[in-house]
Amino acid sequence: MAVCLGLAAMSAWNRHGGQPIPAAGWGDIAIIEPDTSDPSMWQLVPGVGPVLSRRLAVTAAAGAIRAPADLQKVDGVGPVLLARLQDCIRW
C-alpha cells in the first residue's frame, strides 16, 4: 500500500481540532472514505493540492467515485496520481 499520510497527518489532526480524522489508520498510512472525506483528507495524498482535493471531495460526495476508473474522470488526475489514489481509498 502506498504511503498516504506523511508529515501532513499532524496538520490534518490539528485542523480537525485534535479529533479523529475521517480515515482508518494512523502513522504513515490512511484510508480515505471517498463519500465522507473532506478536502483536507484528500490533500494527505502526495500530489493532491487544495484545488484538486476540492474537486475530488465534491465528485465523491456526489457519488461519482465508486471504482478506481472513476478517479480518471476528475480533471487533474493522471496515471501517476491515479496509482497513488487507488492505494489510499477504501473501495
N, C-alpha and C positions, 0 to 999 in steps of 0.2 A: 504494500500500500504506500502511496506517496505521502510525503510529509505535507500536511495541510495546515498545520499550525507551527509557527516558529516563535520568534520574539513578539509577534503580533498578538499572541494569546493573552499576555498580560494586559495589553492595551484594550482588547475586547472585554476582558474581565472587568477592567476599570470603567469602560463605557456603560456596562450593564450594572453599575453600582455595586460591584462585588458579588452580584448574584450569579447563579449558574447561567452560562450562555447556552443557547439552543443547539447544542451539539453533543453527541455521545462521545465520550473520550476526553482525555486531557493530556498535557505534555506535548509531545511532538505530533500527535495525530488527532484529528477531529473528523467527525462525520456530519456533513451538512444534511439537514432535512429540507429538501427543496421547497416544500409547500409551507413551511413555517419559519424558515430562516430569514432574518432581515439582512439588509445590505452589508452590515458590519461583519456578519458571518462569512458572506461570500468573499469579502476582502481578505480573509485569512488565507485564501489560496494564492500562492505566489503567481503574480502576473495579472491579478484582478484588482483594478483600482476602483475609485469611487463611482465613476460613470458606469462602467461595466457591471459593477456589483448592483447598482440600482436596476439596470436592465434585467439582470438575472433574477433579482428578487421579484420584480414586477411580473416577469414572464412566468416564474414558478408559482407565484401567488394566484395567477390566472388559471393555473392547472395545465399549462402548456409544456411543462418539463416532467415527463413521465418515464422517459427512457434516455439512454445516452445520446441517441441520434437527435433528440430534441434540442440538445445543447447547441448543436451546429446552426440552428435556426436563429440564435441570438447574435445580433451584429457584434462583431469583435471577438467571437470565439473561433479560433483557428485550430488546426490539428494538434499543435503542441499544448495549447491551453485545454483543449478537449480531453486529452490524455490525463492531464492533471486533475481536471474537474471530475472525470469519471471515477477516479480513485477516492474522491472526497465526498461523494454523495451516497446516501443510503437509498438504494433502489428498492 
